[in-house]
Amino acid sequence: MYCLHCGDCCKRMSPISAPEPCPHLIERGTFVFCGIYDRRPEKCRKHEFPARVCPVGSSMLDLPTTDALHKRIDDGFEMITNDSNHRAEESQER
């Protein structure tokens, strides 16, 4: 499943803090990312929907077309990749 980074799952049913939102969320505009992605709980790692694209995020974000869905997925992936590269550079500088 492709996550659309709306944060709904992490805000409603986090295994870390439910029924409260997960305290490790990082919000960037309309995107929500996991601040402990590499160390997230097993339940988070295995979270899936029986669809290729998250239907909750698609509805919440009002992404009516395939192009809009693809752009959201690509933009989120780019943000994660750039953030990971930035953190790796900071680690090497220390």
KETOR-348364 format. One record per residue (C-alpha): x, y, z; residue in one letter; residue number from 0. Coordinates in pm, 1 decimal. Each point is the difference from the previous one (the first is absolute). Layout:
# KETOR-348364
X | Y | Z | A | NUM
...
# end
This chain:
# KETOR-348364
0.0 | 0.0 | 0.0 | M | 0
115.8 | 351.6 | -74.7 | Y | 1
-24.2 | 233.2 | 297.0 | C | 2
-116.6 | 351.3 | -82.6 | L | 3
148.5 | 142.7 | 320.9 | H | 4
-324.9 | 149.9 | 126.4 | C | 5
75.5 | -117.2 | 355.4 | G | 6
-348.0 | -136.3 | 67.0 | D | 7
116.4 | -347.8 | 106.3 | C | 8
268.5 | 137.9 | 231.2 | C | 9
-236.5 | 255.6 | 147.0 | K | 10
-287.1 | -244.9 | 67.4 | R | 11
151.4 | -339.7 | 73.6 | M | 12
364.6 | 28.7 | 93.7 | S | 13
118.3 | -307.0 | 194.1 | P | 14
225.8 | 238.1 | 190.8 | I | 15
-259.6 | 242.0 | 131.9 | S | 16
-356.5 | -92.1 | -105.8 | A | 17
-251.8 | 150.9 | 34.8 | P | 18
225.1 | 309.4 | -8.8 | E | 19
198.5 | 89.6 | -313.9 | P | 20
348.9 | -143.0 | -22.9 | C | 21
248.4 | 242.3 | 159.7 | P | 22
259.5 | -74.4 | -268.6 | H | 23
-186.9 | 157.9 | -291.0 | L | 24
174.5 | 262.5 | -210.0 | I | 25
-226.4 | 229.8 | -198.8 | E | 26
118.0 | 180.1 | -311.9 | R | 27
-283.1 | 187.2 | -164.2 | G | 28
-269.4 | -257.1 | -77.5 | T | 29
248.0 | -288.3 | 38.5 | F | 30
42.6 | -198.3 | 321.9 | V | 31
304.6 | -223.0 | 49.8 | F | 32
124.5 | -235.6 | 269.1 | C | 33
284.0 | 145.1 | 204.6 | G | 34
114.5 | -347.7 | 104.3 | I | 35
-60.7 | -177.6 | -329.3 | Y | 36
309.9 | -222.5 | 26.6 | D | 37
-97.7 | -100.5 | 355.5 | R | 38
-379.4 | -3.4 | -31.6 | R | 39
-193.2 | -280.3 | 173.7 | P | 40
-74.5 | -323.9 | -184.7 | E | 41
-372.2 | 81.8 | -9.5 | K | 42
81.5 | 319.8 | -191.3 | C | 43
231.2 | -186.4 | -238.5 | R | 44
-272.7 | -249.1 | -89.1 | K | 45
-288.6 | 246.5 | -31.8 | H | 46
-176.5 | -52.8 | -332.9 | E | 47
-322.2 | 66.7 | -183.6 | F | 48
-145.2 | -244.2 | -253.3 | P | 49
60.3 | 254.6 | -276.5 | A | 50
295.4 | 120.9 | -202.5 | R | 51
-38.8 | 358.7 | 123.0 | V | 52
-125.3 | 96.1 | 345.1 | C | 53
-372.5 | 74.3 | -43.2 | P | 54
-15.8 | 209.9 | 318.1 | V | 55
276.7 | 236.0 | -111.7 | G | 56
-141.9 | 21.3 | -350.3 | S | 57
-335.7 | 109.0 | 137.2 | S | 58
134.5 | 230.0 | 274.5 | M | 59
236.8 | 178.5 | -236.2 | L | 60
-256.5 | 23.3 | -279.6 | D | 61
222.4 | -161.6 | -262.7 | L | 62
-253.2 | -69.4 | -274.1 | P | 63
228.5 | -107.0 | -285.4 | T | 64
272.1 | -255.0 | -54.3 | T | 65
238.9 | 283.1 | -86.4 | D | 66
-72.1 | 171.1 | 333.7 | A | 67
64.2 | -327.2 | 186.5 | L | 68
328.2 | -60.1 | -183.8 | H | 69
116.9 | 354.7 | 67.2 | K | 70
-76.3 | -33.6 | 371.2 | R | 71
188.8 | -332.1 | 20.7 | I | 72
297.9 | 141.0 | -193.4 | D | 73
10.5 | 321.5 | 205.2 | D | 74
-10.1 | -194.3 | 327.7 | G | 75
274.2 | -236.2 | -113.7 | F | 76
216.1 | 295.3 | -106.7 | E | 77
-47.6 | 168.0 | 338.9 | M | 78
96.0 | -319.8 | 184.7 | I | 79
303.0 | -58.5 | -223.2 | T | 80
125.1 | 357.9 | 36.5 | N | 81
-49.2 | -10.5 | 377.9 | D | 82
185.8 | -332.3 | 29.0 | S | 83
288.7 | 130.5 | -208.1 | N | 84
16.2 | 315.6 | 211.9 | H | 85
11.3 | -201.5 | 325.0 | R | 86
275.6 | -224.2 | -140.6 | A | 87
207.9 | 305.4 | -91.4 | E | 88
-45.3 | 145.4 | 350.0 | E | 89
111.7 | -329.9 | 157.2 | S | 90
313.8 | -7.7 | -211.3 | Q | 91
87.8 | 356.9 | 102.5 | E | 92
-0.1 | -94.3 | 369.3 | R | 93
# end
